[in-house]
Amino acid sequence: MAAVTEPQTTSLLSVDNIKKNVLPLFNIHGAVVVQIKVKNTDKQRSVYKVTYGNKNYCLKKVYYNLKDLLFIYSATEWFFRNNIKVPKMLPSKDNKRYVLYKNMFFILTPWISGIKASYDDDSIVVKSAENLGKMHRCSINFFAIDGSNVKSNCNDLQRSMVKHFKSLLTFANKAFKSKDKFSKTYIDHLDEILSLSKTSTETGYKVNYKNLIVSLCHGDYVAKNLLIDDNDNLWVIDFDKTKVGYRVQDLTYAMRRYMRRTSTNWNMDKFLLFVETYEKELPLNEDEYNYLLSYLAFPQKLWRLARDYYNLTDKTLSGIFEADLIKCCEDLNAQTYFIEDLQLYINKKFKRRKSS
């Protein structure tokens, strides 16, 4: 359960208090401030749009500590200096890239005006894939400033996939016992579910992790964090999940969100549009393709849905889960055909290379 925020903390984040006590630390006085978003959880965040003079800024109350903040500053500054369009952290009156007020850290950046990237537009898909390739290529030699906590994530995907596969079997046992509507639908599609998961785990065994390129990873490179400005430039925002890790992990997360969209629906041509554009910047090796296949083959959304359902205490919500499961199962056929096509593509691609 998310932590409940103390009323005093909430009042400290009020617009009036921000104008009075936080913005002056950035040498901003008398600005127009609008609170855009607030999340009162254990990772409390608050976002404000600040209009000062003829310029707009974004003020964020962040949830991480100073060492993590310095790492994120290092990452965004690295990208900025390598011509990736990211919001640059602006200095406080003490020439720091943050202010500390009542044990809370705040950062200030220019406000990026633009529209959310739409993957229904192939030109935006190309722009997004090219930019992600550039981000990974330019950050292979990344290093953080002194005092940073370098967050890293080079975890073994195979271990996770095997664990999830076992969970799917556990859910099947529960489904056979429950025999409710959700469970019946789950059982009806069990062969497809387990086939995809088996492909995922078997392919994962092939990955030699020593051959995976490590770079800075955005961690949430999806349409909501990509903005297109009036000059058709692509901007990347929200670096809260940034870590040093396998670049293919960053790519596969972006690809999975892209591929399972209703309008994309695991279409091989859409996949190739993204990945071939990306590879013009930084080609993938065979181990990275196998990682990609293992990641995309696993029925992640269905696994999460079943996990949440069988942990459900309030069964009055079961109808919502049943509808979501039916939608997930409708997509299994398209995902299966896509994975079969991707296997053929990888085999052909690297067999040809080895024979040449």
C-alpha positions in Angstrom: 0.0 0.0 0.0 1.2 3.5 -0.9 2.3 5.6 2.1 -0.1 8.4 3.1 1.5 11.8 2.8 1.6 14.0 5.9 -0.8 17.0 5.6 2.2 19.3 6.5 4.2 18.0 3.5 1.2 18.5 1.2 0.9 22.2 2.4 4.6 22.6 1.8 3.9 21.7 -1.9 1.1 24.2 -2.3 1.5 26.7 -5.0 1.7 29.6 -2.6 4.4 28.0 -0.6 6.4 27.1 -3.8 6.2 30.7 -4.9 7.3 32.0 -1.5 10.0 29.6 -0.5 11.2 27.4 -3.4 11.3 29.5 -6.5 13.3 32.4 -4.9 16.1 29.8 -4.4 16.2 29.8 -8.2 16.1 33.6 -8.3 12.5 33.6 -9.5 10.2 36.0 -7.9 6.5 36.8 -8.6 6.0 34.1 -11.2 2.7 32.5 -12.2 2.7 29.0 -11.0 0.3 26.1 -11.8 0.5 22.7 -10.3 0.3 20.2 -13.1 0.6 16.9 -11.3 1.1 15.5 -7.8 1.6 11.9 -6.6 1.2 11.4 -2.9 2.8 8.0 -2.6 6.0 6.8 -1.0 7.7 8.2 -4.1 6.1 11.6 -3.8 6.4 13.8 -6.9 4.9 17.2 -7.8 5.2 19.1 -11.1 4.6 22.8 -11.7 4.5 25.0 -14.7 6.2 28.3 -13.9 5.7 31.3 -16.1 8.3 34.1 -15.4 8.7 37.0 -17.8 8.3 35.6 -21.3 9.6 32.1 -20.4 8.1 28.9 -19.1 9.8 26.5 -16.8 9.1 23.1 -15.3 9.7 22.8 -11.5 9.7 19.2 -10.2 9.8 18.0 -6.6 11.6 14.7 -7.0 11.5 11.6 -4.7 15.2 10.5 -5.0 18.1 11.4 -2.8 21.0 13.7 -3.6 23.3 10.9 -5.0 20.6 9.6 -7.3 19.8 13.2 -8.4 23.4 13.8 -9.3 23.4 10.6 -11.4 20.3 11.7 -13.3 21.8 15.2 -13.8 25.0 13.5 -15.1 22.9 11.4 -17.5 20.8 14.3 -18.9 23.9 16.5 -19.2 25.7 13.8 -21.1 22.9 13.5 -23.5 22.6 17.3 -23.8 26.3 17.6 -24.7 25.8 14.8 -27.3 23.1 16.7 -29.1 20.1 14.7 -27.8 17.3 17.0 -27.0 16.5 16.8 -23.3 15.4 19.3 -20.7 18.6 20.8 -19.2 18.6 21.2 -15.4 19.0 24.9 -14.6 21.2 26.3 -11.8 20.0 27.7 -8.5 21.2 31.0 -7.1 23.9 28.9 -5.4 24.9 27.5 -8.8 23.7 24.0 -8.0 21.4 22.0 -10.2 18.8 21.6 -7.5 17.5 23.2 -4.3 16.9 21.6 -1.0 13.9 22.8 1.0 12.5 21.1 4.1 14.4 17.9 3.2 12.9 17.9 -0.3 14.8 18.3 -3.6 13.5 20.4 -6.4 14.9 20.7 -10.0 14.1 23.4 -12.6 14.2 22.9 -16.4 12.9 24.8 -19.4 9.3 23.9 -20.2 9.2 21.8 -23.3 6.2 22.8 -25.4 5.2 20.0 -27.8 2.7 17.2 -28.5 3.1 13.6 -27.4 4.7 11.4 -30.0 2.2 9.3 -31.9 3.3 5.9 -33.1 0.4 5.9 -35.6 2.7 8.2 -37.7 5.5 6.1 -39.2 7.7 9.2 -39.5 7.5 9.6 -35.8 8.4 5.9 -35.3 11.5 6.4 -37.5 12.5 9.6 -35.6 12.0 7.8 -32.2 14.0 4.7 -33.2 16.8 6.8 -34.7 17.0 8.9 -31.5 17.1 5.9 -29.2 20.0 4.5 -31.2 21.9 7.7 -30.9 21.3 7.9 -27.2 22.7 4.4 -26.7 25.6 4.9 -29.1 26.7 8.2 -27.5 26.6 6.9 -23.9 28.6 3.7 -24.2 31.5 5.5 -22.6 29.3 7.4 -20.1 30.7 8.3 -16.7 28.9 10.2 -13.9 30.1 13.2 -11.9 31.7 12.7 -8.5 29.3 12.1 -5.7 26.7 10.3 -7.9 25.1 7.0 -7.1 25.5 5.2 -10.5 22.3 3.2 -10.8 22.8 0.1 -12.8 20.6 -2.7 -14.1 22.4 -5.6 -15.8 20.1 -8.3 -14.6 19.8 -11.8 -16.0 16.6 -11.9 -18.1 16.6 -15.7 -18.2 16.2 -16.0 -14.5 13.2 -13.7 -14.6 11.6 -15.5 -17.5 11.9 -18.9 -15.8 10.4 -17.5 -12.7 7.5 -16.1 -14.6 7.0 -19.3 -16.5 6.6 -21.2 -13.2 4.1 -18.5 -12.1 2.0 -19.2 -15.2 1.9 -22.9 -14.3 0.8 -21.9 -10.7 -2.0 -19.7 -12.2 -3.1 -22.7 -14.3 -3.4 -24.9 -11.2 -5.5 -22.2 -9.5 -7.6 -21.8 -12.7 -8.4 -25.5 -12.8 -9.5 -25.3 -9.1 -11.5 -22.1 -9.4 -13.4 -22.7 -12.7 -14.8 -19.1 -12.7 -15.1 -17.1 -15.9 -11.6 -15.7 -15.7 -10.1 -19.1 -15.0 -12.1 -20.7 -17.9 -10.7 -18.2 -20.3 -7.2 -18.7 -19.0 -7.5 -22.5 -19.4 -8.9 -22.2 -22.9 -5.8 -20.3 -24.0 -3.3 -22.1 -21.8 -1.5 -23.9 -24.8 -0.8 -20.5 -26.4 0.3 -18.9 -23.2 2.7 -21.7 -22.3 4.0 -22.0 -25.9 5.0 -18.3 -25.9 6.6 -18.6 -22.5 8.5 -21.7 -23.4 9.9 -19.9 -26.5 10.9 -17.1 -24.2 12.8 -19.2 -21.7 14.4 -21.5 -24.4 15.7 -18.5 -26.3 16.9 -16.8 -23.2 19.3 -19.7 -22.6 21.1 -18.8 -25.8 22.1 -15.3 -24.7 25.7 -14.7 -23.9 25.5 -11.7 -21.6 29.2 -10.9 -22.2 28.2 -9.8 -25.7 25.5 -7.4 -24.7 26.5 -3.7 -25.1 26.1 -1.6 -21.9 25.1 2.1 -22.2 22.9 4.6 -20.5 19.3 3.4 -20.6 16.3 5.8 -20.3 14.2 3.1 -18.7 10.8 4.3 -19.9 11.3 5.2 -23.6 7.7 5.3 -24.6 5.4 7.7 -26.4 4.3 9.6 -23.3 7.9 10.6 -22.7 8.6 11.7 -26.2 7.5 15.2 -27.3 7.5 16.7 -30.8 8.0 20.5 -30.8 6.8 23.1 -33.3 10.0 22.6 -35.3 9.5 18.8 -35.6 12.3 18.1 -33.1 12.0 15.1 -30.8 12.5 15.7 -27.1 13.0 13.0 -24.4 11.6 13.8 -21.0 11.3 12.1 -17.6 14.6 10.4 -16.7 13.5 9.1 -13.3 14.1 5.5 -14.3 17.5 6.1 -16.0 20.2 3.5 -15.3 23.3 2.1 -16.8 22.4 -1.3 -18.3 22.1 -3.5 -21.3 21.0 -1.2 -24.2 19.0 -4.0 -25.7 16.9 -4.1 -22.5 16.0 -0.4 -23.0 15.2 -1.2 -26.7 13.1 -4.2 -25.9 11.0 -2.3 -23.3 10.3 0.4 -25.9 9.6 -2.3 -28.5 7.1 -4.2 -26.4 5.1 -1.1 -25.6 5.2 -0.3 -29.3 4.3 -3.7 -30.6 1.4 -4.5 -28.4 -0.5 -1.3 -29.3 -3.9 -2.0 -31.0 -2.9 -0.3 -34.2 0.5 -2.1 -34.3 -0.7 -5.5 -33.1 2.5 -7.4 -33.4 3.0 -6.5 -37.1 6.3 -7.7 -38.4 6.7 -4.8 -40.8 6.1 -2.3 -38.0 8.8 -4.1 -36.0 11.3 -3.9 -38.8 10.6 -0.2 -39.4 11.6 0.5 -35.8 14.5 -2.0 -35.4 16.1 -1.4 -38.8 16.1 2.3 -38.2 17.7 1.8 -34.8 20.4 -0.4 -36.3 21.5 2.3 -38.6 22.9 4.0 -35.5 24.0 0.9 -33.5 23.6 -2.6 -35.0 22.4 -5.5 -32.8 24.5 -8.7 -32.5 23.0 -12.2 -32.4 22.9 -12.4 -28.6 21.0 -9.1 -28.5 18.5 -10.3 -31.0 18.0 -13.5 -28.9 17.5 -11.2 -25.9 15.0 -9.2 -27.9 13.1 -12.4 -28.9 13.0 -13.8 -25.4 11.7 -10.5 -24.0 9.0 -10.0 -26.7 7.9 -13.6 -26.7 6.8 -13.7 -23.0 3.1 -12.8 -22.6 3.9 -10.1 -20.0 0.6 -8.3 -19.9 -1.3 -11.5 -19.4 1.1 -12.7 -16.7 0.6 -9.5 -14.8 -3.2 -9.7 -15.2 -3.3 -13.3 -13.9 -1.0 -12.5 -11.0 -3.2 -9.6 -9.9 -6.4 -11.5 -10.3 -5.3 -14.5 -8.3 -4.1 -12.2 -5.5 -7.4 -10.3 -5.6 -9.3 -10.1 -2.4 -12.3 -8.0 -3.7 -14.0 -10.3 -6.2 -16.5 -7.6 -7.1 -13.7 -6.4 -9.4 -13.5 -9.7 -11.2 -15.6 -8.5 -14.2 -12.9 -5.9 -15.1 -10.2 -8.6 -15.0 -12.3 -10.9 -17.2 -12.8 -8.3 -19.9 -9.1 -7.4 -19.8 -8.1 -11.1 -20.1 -10.3 -11.7 -23.1 -8.6 -8.7 -24.8 -5.2 -10.1 -23.9 -6.1 -13.5 -25.3 -7.4 -12.1 -28.5 -3.8 -10.7 -29.1 -2.1 -14.0 -28.4 -2.5 -15.3 -31.9 -1.0 -12.2 -33.4 1.9 -12.3 -30.9 2.5 -16.0 -31.7 2.7 -15.4 -35.5 5.0 -12.4 -34.9 7.4 -14.5 -32.7 7.5 -17.2 -35.4 8.3 -14.6 -38.0 11.0 -13.0 -35.8 12.6 -16.4 -35.2 12.9 -17.0 -39.0 14.2 -13.4 -39.5 16.9 -13.9 -36.9 17.9 -17.3 -38.2 18.2 -16.0 -41.7 20.0 -12.8 -40.7 22.8 -14.6 -38.8 23.0 -17.7 -40.8 23.8 -15.5 -43.8 26.4 -13.6 -41.9 28.1 -16.8 -40.7 28.2 -18.3 -44.2 29.6 -15.1 -45.8 
